[in-house]
Amino acid sequence: MKDMQAEKRELEILNVTKCLTPAKDKLLAAMKLNEDSFLAFMDDATLGKYIAQSKVQDVENNVQAYEQIARLCN
C-alpha cells in the first residue's frame, strides 16, 4: 500500500505535456480507485471485497483511456 501511494504521489507532481495531461489524469483516477479498493478491503475483508469488485471496471476504463490518450500523443 505504501508503495502504491508513493507511486501516485510521484505521478501527481510529474510534469507532462499538455497532450499527456488527460492521460495522466486518467491514470491518477485509476490509481485512486485501486487505492480505495485496497483500503476498503483492509478495513473489512468481506465488504471490501465487494467494494473492490465494484471498482474493477472503473479502473479498467481509466487505464484503457490512459493508454488511448498516451498513444495519440506519441
Stockholm file with secondary structure:
# STOCKHOLM 1.0

chainA/1-74         MKDMQAEKRELEILNVTKCLTPAKDKLLAAMKLNEDSFLAFMDDATLGKYIAQSKVQDVENNVQAYEQIARLCN
#=GR chainA/1-74 SS CHHHHHHHHHHHHCCCCTTTHHHHHHHHHHHHHHHHHHHHHHHCHHHHHHHHHHHHHHHHHHHHHHHHHHHHHC
#=GC SS_cons        CHHHHHHHHHHHHCCCCTTTHHHHHHHHHHHHHHHHHHHHHHHCHHHHHHHHHHHHHHHHHHHHHHHHHHHHHC
//
